[in-house]
Amino acid sequence: MLHTDGIGVLLIPVFPYEQGLFCACPAEPCVIVVSLLSAPPSNYNTKLLALMVWEGNLCLSFVGTIGTIIVKCKDLRIIQLDIPGMEESLNIAGSIEALSTLDSITLMYPFFYRPMFEVIEDGWHSFLPEREFELLSSVTNEWRLSYINKDFSVCPSYPPIVTVPKSIDDESLWKVSTFRHGGRFPVLSYYHKKNGMVMMRSSQPLTGTNGRRCKEDEKLINATLRAGKRGYIIDTRSLSVAQQARAKGGGFEQEAHYPQWRRIHKSIERYNILQESLIKLVEACNDQSHNMDRWLSKLEASNWLTHIKEILTTACLAAQCIDREGASVLVHGTEGTDSTLQVTSLAQIILDPRCRTIRGFEALVEREWLQAGHPFQQRCAQSAYSNSKQKWEAPVFLLFLDCVWQILRQFPCSFEFNYHFLIMLFEHSYASQFGTFLGNNESERCKLKLPQKTMSLWSWVNRPEELNRFKNPLFEANSLVIWPSVAPQSLQLWEGVFLRWNRSSKFLDESYEEMINIIKYNKELQVKVNLLRRQLAELETDDTTQEDGVPESP
């Protein structure tokens, strides 16, 4: 194990500098945990800093014998280490670079992390498909659990257990899997209790230029329709992109073969376009020199809020089809692992009050992202400061969390969790001591034996002392569908993520604490008011009883 020690100074923007002894140890590729032991030695106070760096993205310079190391982190902060002595500086920089290039996923920090807290709940078993199906079976008997993918041979990116129409047998599912990209046949994503409509998700059909069809696929999709009802297929690609996919063997559902379904194309960007957008946005946020016009110009040029608008608009469309049109919906793009999941999960937040609770949102992330096969290991390999641009890297999950924050901001009383909860998920999806976001799908996590060898994020989050940090003090359960505005003036930059390291949050934190105190005091007053009302009612009852017992004078 490589490590190095050295006395130095830690500088983080808008935070006071810290002096102490630096010890570098491996966390995971692109993640270094640096232990800051406060000087003097007689008063050591260990602080662990997750320095999430990338190979080739560490800058070392010297002024005299003082070495300055600039470390750019996955959580978007930029840290400066000032180390006295040229040799010590070179040693620390070399160790950090070496530790950021581990060869195997099994050398990552989650495999070595040992929790210092009591594990009350095993998060790996908190949101199993069987438990989710119990909730579904309490309101409908039209669906079943299929174990056709128990060995991941039908679809490598699907979980072992999926929910499908009861009328469709496993043999038909296998045939449909050969007709869908990557074997991702249509499965249930959401059941709307209000009217029994459903939302399914899949990958694109492999129609190709010859217009190939699959009767089992047509039967499966039609099995979700009520008598006399039509459905909507929401394709998250533009029509031109979908048509181009046909030349590569992909394509879309032909109206002639799916006459009860109307296809709608809503273009949502993917891959390098999203990554470039994130890089431009972070660059604009870190540039403190530009004036208002330049800032607004850079913000617009990043197109980040445009992507937010596109995703939210498509999610609202899916929710509208289900709730207001009374129609079932099938959502897919190409692979069905990125924009598809953004749309299905956001639509559920709009429609389902359970998804706006902490537990319900965790179940949503587990079901619609982790179990559904979003490739976190690829998409979150690097962040905005990456020098190398890999095709498969994209802030898909961060965009989803940003969309949730936009809705939370518009409906501040309808969510049980606060924005700290969303930021926590962003940070852990890119770098974590927990194994929850490791791997690209359930098959990989099974091979790595993550439930046996690593700790689940949910085991930590769902402890009462941690949950209190993530609870929204304004929350009041709202059973209604919420319809967010997607007008440009309604969408804002998520300062809690993109500006938190550029300016102090002291006053925002103080105002938040004051709000919590006011709400707490208000609840105490409400308890006193209720008590006084009961006492008053008892006194009025006693007076009435006494009056009834007094005989009338002659």
C-alpha positions in Angstrom: 0.0 0.0 0.0 1.4 3.4 -1.0 1.3 6.2 1.4 3.3 9.3 2.4 3.3 11.8 5.2 4.1 15.5 5.3 3.3 18.6 7.2 1.3 21.1 5.2 -1.6 23.5 4.9 -5.0 22.7 3.4 -6.9 25.4 1.6 -10.5 25.1 0.4 -12.3 28.2 -1.0 -14.6 30.0 1.5 -13.3 27.8 4.4 -10.6 28.6 6.9 -7.2 27.0 6.2 -6.1 23.9 8.2 -2.6 22.9 9.1 -1.5 19.4 10.0 0.0 16.1 8.9 -1.2 14.6 5.6 -1.4 10.8 5.1 -2.7 9.5 1.8 -4.3 6.1 1.5 -6.3 4.4 -1.2 -10.0 4.7 -1.4 -10.9 3.8 -5.0 -9.8 4.7 -8.5 -10.3 8.4 -8.9 -10.8 8.7 -5.1 -8.1 9.3 -2.5 -8.8 9.7 1.2 -6.4 12.1 2.8 -6.2 12.1 6.5 -5.5 15.5 8.0 -4.0 15.1 11.5 -4.2 18.5 13.1 -1.0 19.8 14.6 0.5 19.9 17.2 0.9 16.1 17.7 -0.3 16.4 21.3 -3.7 17.3 20.0 -4.3 15.1 17.0 -7.7 15.4 15.6 -8.2 13.2 12.5 -10.2 14.6 9.6 -10.9 12.5 6.6 -11.2 14.4 3.3 -12.4 12.6 0.2 -10.1 14.0 -2.4 -11.8 12.6 -5.5 -9.1 13.1 -8.2 -8.4 11.8 -11.7 -5.2 10.6 -13.2 -3.5 13.5 -14.9 -5.7 16.1 -13.2 -3.4 17.0 -10.4 -1.3 20.1 -10.6 2.0 20.6 -8.7 3.9 23.8 -8.6 6.7 25.3 -6.4 7.4 28.7 -4.9 10.8 28.4 -3.4 10.7 25.2 -1.3 6.9 25.3 -0.8 5.1 22.9 -3.0 1.5 23.6 -4.0 -0.8 20.7 -5.0 -4.1 21.6 -6.7 -6.6 18.7 -6.4 -9.9 18.8 -8.4 -12.6 16.7 -6.9 -15.6 14.8 -8.1 -17.9 16.7 -5.8 -16.8 19.8 -7.8 -14.6 21.3 -5.1 -11.0 22.4 -5.7 -8.5 21.8 -2.9 -5.1 23.3 -2.5 -2.4 21.6 -0.4 0.7 23.6 0.6 3.6 21.3 1.5 6.9 22.6 2.8 9.8 20.9 1.1 10.3 19.8 -2.5 10.8 16.1 -1.7 7.8 15.9 0.6 5.6 17.6 -2.1 6.8 15.3 -4.8 6.2 12.3 -2.6 2.6 13.3 -1.8 1.8 14.2 -5.4 3.3 10.9 -6.6 1.3 8.9 -4.0 -2.0 10.5 -4.9 -1.4 9.9 -8.6 -0.4 6.3 -8.0 -3.4 5.6 -5.7 -5.8 7.0 -8.3 -4.9 4.3 -10.8 -5.9 1.1 -9.0 -6.3 -1.8 -11.5 -9.3 -3.7 -10.0 -12.7 -2.7 -8.8 -12.2 -5.0 -5.8 -9.4 -2.6 -4.6 -11.9 0.2 -4.2 -12.6 1.7 -0.8 -16.0 0.1 -0.2 -14.4 -3.3 -0.1 -12.2 -2.2 2.8 -14.6 0.2 4.6 -15.8 -0.9 8.0 -18.6 1.1 9.5 -18.1 2.7 12.9 -21.9 2.7 13.5 -24.3 0.1 14.6 -26.0 -1.5 11.6 -29.8 -1.5 12.4 -31.0 -2.4 8.9 -29.4 -4.3 6.1 -29.9 -1.9 3.2 -29.1 -4.6 0.6 -32.5 -6.3 1.5 -34.6 -3.2 2.1 -36.1 -2.8 -1.4 -36.3 -6.3 -2.8 -38.6 -6.8 -5.8 -40.8 -9.2 -3.8 -41.6 -6.5 -1.2 -42.4 -4.0 -3.9 -44.7 -6.6 -5.6 -46.6 -7.0 -2.3 -47.7 -3.4 -2.5 -48.8 -3.9 -6.2 -50.6 -7.1 -5.5 -52.7 -5.4 -2.8 -54.4 -3.3 -5.5 -54.4 -5.5 -8.6 -54.0 -9.1 -9.6 -53.1 -8.5 -13.3 -49.4 -8.8 -12.8 -46.8 -11.4 -11.8 -43.2 -11.8 -10.9 -41.1 -13.5 -13.5 -37.8 -15.2 -12.7 -36.8 -15.8 -16.3 -33.7 -13.7 -15.8 -32.6 -15.4 -12.6 -29.1 -16.2 -14.1 -29.0 -12.9 -16.1 -28.9 -14.9 -19.4 -32.0 -13.3 -21.0 -31.0 -9.7 -20.2 -27.6 -8.9 -18.6 -28.7 -5.4 -17.5 -32.0 -6.5 -15.9 -32.4 -7.8 -12.4 -33.2 -11.5 -11.7 -36.8 -10.7 -11.0 -39.1 -8.5 -13.1 -42.8 -7.6 -13.1 -44.8 -8.5 -16.2 -48.4 -9.0 -17.2 -49.9 -12.2 -15.8 -51.2 -13.2 -19.2 -47.7 -13.4 -20.7 -45.7 -16.5 -20.1 -41.9 -16.8 -19.9 -41.5 -18.4 -23.3 -43.1 -15.3 -24.8 -40.8 -13.1 -22.7 -37.8 -14.8 -24.1 -38.9 -14.2 -27.7 -39.6 -10.6 -26.9 -36.1 -10.2 -25.4 -34.6 -11.2 -28.8 -36.6 -8.4 -30.4 -35.5 -5.7 -28.0 -32.0 -4.0 -27.8 -29.9 -5.7 -25.2 -32.7 -8.1 -24.3 -34.6 -5.3 -22.4 -38.2 -6.4 -23.0 -41.0 -4.2 -21.7 -41.5 -4.5 -17.9 -43.7 -2.7 -15.4 -42.3 0.6 -14.1 -45.4 2.1 -12.3 -49.1 1.3 -11.6 -51.4 4.2 -11.1 -53.9 3.3 -8.4 -56.3 6.1 -9.4 -57.3 4.6 -12.7 -55.3 1.4 -13.2 -53.1 2.8 -16.0 -49.5 1.7 -16.1 -46.1 2.9 -17.3 -43.7 0.3 -18.8 -40.1 0.7 -19.9 -37.9 -1.1 -22.4 -35.2 -0.6 -25.0 -35.8 0.1 -28.7 -37.3 -2.7 -30.9 -34.9 -4.3 -33.4 -37.1 -3.6 -36.5 -34.2 -2.7 -38.8 -34.6 -1.6 -42.4 -36.7 -4.7 -43.2 -39.5 -3.8 -40.8 -39.0 -6.9 -38.6 -41.9 -7.6 -36.3 -42.5 -9.7 -33.2 -46.1 -10.8 -32.4 -45.2 -11.7 -28.8 -43.9 -8.2 -28.3 -47.2 -6.8 -29.7 -49.2 -9.1 -27.4 -47.1 -8.1 -24.4 -47.6 -4.4 -24.9 -51.3 -4.7 -25.7 -51.8 -6.8 -22.5 -51.4 -3.5 -20.6 -54.4 -1.8 -22.4 -57.9 -1.7 -21.1 -60.8 -2.5 -23.5 -61.3 0.3 -26.0 -58.3 2.3 -24.7 -55.3 3.5 -26.5 -51.7 3.8 -25.3 -48.8 6.1 -25.9 -45.2 5.1 -26.7 -42.8 7.9 -25.7 -39.6 7.6 -27.6 -36.8 9.8 -25.9 -35.1 10.2 -29.3 -36.0 12.6 -32.1 -37.7 11.0 -35.1 -34.6 11.5 -37.2 -32.3 9.8 -34.7 -34.8 6.9 -34.4 -34.9 6.5 -38.1 -31.1 6.5 -38.3 -31.2 3.7 -35.7 -33.1 1.5 -38.1 -30.0 1.4 -40.4 -28.0 0.0 -37.5 -30.6 -2.7 -36.8 -32.7 -0.8 -34.2 -35.8 1.3 -34.9 -39.2 2.0 -33.4 -42.7 0.5 -33.3 -44.5 0.6 -36.6 -48.1 2.0 -36.5 -49.3 -0.9 -38.6 -48.3 -3.5 -36.1 -49.2 -1.4 -33.0 -52.5 0.2 -34.1 -53.7 0.9 -30.5 -50.6 2.9 -29.7 -49.6 6.4 -30.6 -45.9 7.1 -30.8 -44.5 10.5 -29.6 -40.9 11.5 -30.0 -39.3 13.7 -27.3 -35.6 14.3 -27.8 -33.4 14.0 -24.7 -29.7 14.4 -25.2 -27.2 11.7 -24.2 -23.6 10.8 -23.5 -20.9 13.4 -24.5 -23.4 16.2 -25.1 -24.4 16.0 -21.5 -20.9 15.7 -20.2 -19.8 18.7 -22.2 -22.7 20.6 -20.8 -21.7 19.8 -17.2 -18.1 20.8 -17.9 -19.2 24.2 -19.4 -21.5 24.8 -16.4 -18.9 24.1 -13.8 -16.4 26.2 -15.7 -18.8 29.1 -15.7 -19.6 28.7 -12.0 -15.9 28.7 -11.1 -15.0 31.8 -13.1 -15.2 34.7 -10.6 -14.0 37.3 -13.1 -16.8 37.7 -15.5 -19.6 40.3 -15.3 -23.3 39.7 -15.4 -23.6 39.5 -19.2 -20.7 37.1 -19.5 -22.1 34.9 -16.6 -25.5 34.7 -18.2 -24.0 34.0 -21.6 -21.9 31.2 -20.2 -24.8 29.7 -18.3 -26.9 29.7 -21.4 -24.1 28.3 -23.5 -23.8 25.3 -21.2 -27.4 24.3 -22.1 -27.7 22.6 -18.7 -31.1 24.2 -17.9 -32.2 23.3 -21.4 -31.6 19.7 -20.7 -33.5 20.0 -17.4 -36.4 21.5 -19.3 -36.4 18.7 -21.9 -36.4 15.9 -19.3 -39.0 17.5 -17.1 -41.3 18.2 -20.1 -41.1 14.6 -21.2 -41.8 13.3 -17.6 -44.8 15.7 -17.4 -46.1 14.3 -20.7 -45.9 10.7 -19.5 -47.6 11.7 -16.2 -50.3 13.6 -18.2 -51.0 10.6 -20.4 -51.5 8.4 -17.4 -53.4 10.6 -15.0 -55.4 13.0 -17.3 -55.7 11.0 -20.6 -56.3 7.7 -18.8 -53.9 5.9 -21.0 -51.0 3.5 -20.4 -47.5 4.5 -21.5 -44.4 2.7 -22.8 -41.1 4.7 -22.5 -37.9 3.8 -24.3 -34.9 5.4 -26.1 -32.2 3.3 -27.5 -30.8 1.2 -24.7 -33.4 2.1 -22.1 -30.8 2.7 -19.4 -30.5 6.5 -19.3 -33.2 9.0 -20.6 -35.8 6.3 -20.2 -35.1 6.0 -16.5 -35.1 9.8 -16.1 -38.6 10.0 -17.5 -40.1 7.0 -15.7 -38.7 8.0 -12.3 -39.7 11.7 -12.6 -43.2 10.8 -13.8 -43.6 8.7 -10.6 -42.5 11.6 -8.4 -45.2 13.7 -10.1 -47.9 11.0 -9.7 -47.1 9.1 -6.6 -46.9 10.7 -3.1 -45.0 7.7 -1.8 -42.0 8.6 -4.0 -41.8 12.0 -2.3 -41.1 10.4 1.1 -37.5 9.4 2.1 -38.3 5.7 2.1 -40.3 5.9 -1.1 -37.6 7.9 -2.9 -34.9 5.3 -1.9 -37.1 2.6 -3.3 -37.5 4.6 -6.5 -33.7 5.0 -6.9 -33.2 1.3 -6.2 -36.0 0.1 -8.5 -35.7 2.6 -11.4 -31.9 3.1 -11.4 -29.9 0.4 -9.7 -32.1 -2.6 -10.4 -33.1 -1.2 -13.8 -29.5 -1.3 -15.0 -28.3 2.3 -15.1 -24.5 1.9 -15.7 -23.3 4.0 -12.7 -19.7 2.7 -13.0 -19.4 4.0 -16.5 -21.5 7.2 -16.3 -20.0 8.4 -13.0 -16.4 7.3 -13.7 -15.3 11.0 -13.9 -16.9 14.4 -13.3 -16.6 17.9 -14.6 -12.8 18.2 -14.2 -11.8 15.2 -16.3 -9.1 15.7 -18.8 -10.0 12.5 -20.7 -13.4 12.4 -22.4 -14.9 8.9 -22.5 -17.9 8.3 -24.6 -19.9 6.5 -21.9 -19.5 9.2 -19.2 -22.5 11.4 -18.7 -24.2 13.1 -15.7 -27.5 11.3 -16.3 -28.2 10.7 -12.6 -27.1 14.2 -11.6 -29.6 15.6 -14.1 -32.3 13.5 -12.6 -31.5 14.8 -9.1 -31.4 18.3 -10.4 -34.9 17.8 -11.9 -36.1 16.5 -8.5 -34.6 19.6 -6.9 -36.5 21.8 -9.3 -39.8 20.1 -8.4 -38.9 20.3 -4.6 -38.3 24.0 -4.9 -41.7 24.5 -6.5 -43.5 22.3 -4.0 -41.4 22.8 -0.8 -44.1 21.2 1.5 -44.7 18.1 -0.6 -41.4 16.3 0.0 -40.3 14.6 3.2 -36.6 15.0 2.3 -34.6 18.2 1.8 -32.0 19.2 -0.7 -29.2 17.9 1.5 -30.6 14.4 0.8 -30.3 14.9 -3.0 -26.7 16.3 -2.7 -25.8 13.3 -0.6 -27.0 10.9 -3.3 -25.1 12.9 -5.9 -21.9 12.6 -3.9 -22.2 8.9 -3.2 -23.1 8.1 -6.8 -19.7 9.4 -7.9 -17.6 8.3 -4.9 -18.6 6.5 -1.8 -17.4 4.2 1.0 -20.6 2.2 0.4 -21.1 -0.4 -2.4 -24.5 0.7 -3.5 -23.5 2.5 -6.7 -20.6 0.2 -7.7 -21.0 -1.8 -10.9 -23.2 -1.1 -13.9 -26.1 -3.6 -13.2 -27.3 -6.3 -10.9 -25.3 -9.0 -12.7 -22.0 -7.2 -12.0 -22.9 -6.5 -8.4 -23.8 -10.2 -8.0 -20.5 -11.3 -9.4 -18.6 -8.9 -7.1 -20.7 -10.2 -4.1 -21.3 -6.6 -3.0 -24.0 -7.5 -0.5 -21.6 -9.8 1.3 -18.4 -7.7 0.9 -19.6 -4.1 1.2 -22.0 -2.0 3.2 -25.2 -0.5 1.6 -25.7 3.2 1.6 -29.2 2.7 2.9 -27.9 1.0 6.0 -26.3 4.3 6.9 -28.9 6.8 5.6 -31.8 5.1 7.4 -30.4 5.4 10.9 -32.5 7.8 12.9 -29.6 10.2 13.6 -28.8 10.5 9.9 -32.5 10.7 8.8 -33.0 13.8 10.9 -30.4 15.6 8.8 -32.3 14.8 5.6 -35.9 15.6 6.7 -37.7 18.6 5.4 -39.2 20.6 8.3 -41.9 22.0 6.0 -43.2 18.6 4.9 -47.0 18.0 5.0 -48.2 14.8 3.3 -49.8 15.7 0.0 -51.8 12.9 -1.7 -52.4 14.9 -4.9 -50.6 14.8 -8.2 -48.2 17.7 -8.4 -47.6 19.4 -11.8 -44.3 21.3 -11.9 -43.8 24.3 -14.2 -41.3 23.8 -17.0 -41.3 27.5 -18.1 -37.8 28.9 -18.5 -38.4 31.4 -15.7 -39.4 28.6 -13.4 -36.1 26.7 -13.7 -33.1 27.8 -11.7 -29.4 26.9 -11.2 -29.0 24.4 -8.4 -26.7 26.5 -6.2 -26.5 23.8 -3.5 -24.4 21.7 -6.0 -22.8 24.1 -8.4 -22.0 27.1 -6.2 -21.5 25.7 -2.7 -17.7 25.6 -3.0 -17.5 29.1 -4.5 -19.1 31.1 -1.8 -19.9 30.7 1.9 -23.2 29.2 2.8 -23.0 30.6 6.4 -26.0 32.9 6.1 -28.1 30.3 4.2 -27.3 27.7 6.9 -28.2 30.2 9.6 -31.5 31.1 8.0 -32.3 27.4 7.6 -31.6 26.7 11.3 -33.8 29.7 12.2 -36.6 28.3 10.1 -36.3 25.0 11.8 -36.4 26.7 15.2 -39.5 28.7 14.2 -41.3 25.6 13.0 -40.3 23.8 16.2 -41.6 26.6 18.3 -44.8 26.8 16.3 -45.4 23.1 16.9 -44.9 23.6 20.6 -47.4 26.5 20.6 -49.8 24.4 18.7 -49.6 21.7 21.3 -50.3 24.3 24.0 -53.2 25.7 22.0 -54.8 22.2 21.6 -54.3 21.6 25.4 -56.0 24.9 26.3 -58.9 24.1 23.9 -59.4 20.8 25.5 -59.4 22.4 28.9 -61.8 25.0 27.8 -64.1 22.4 26.3 -64.0 20.5 29.6 -64.9 23.6 31.6 -67.8 24.4 29.2 -69.0 20.9 29.6 -68.8 21.2 33.5 -70.7 24.5 33.4 -73.4 23.0 31.2 -73.8 20.0 33.5 -74.1 22.2 36.6 -76.7 24.4 34.9 -78.7 21.3 33.9 -78.6 20.2 37.5 -79.9 23.4 39.1 -83.8 23.4 39.5 -85.7 26.3 38.1 -87.0 28.8 40.7 -90.8 29.0 41.1 
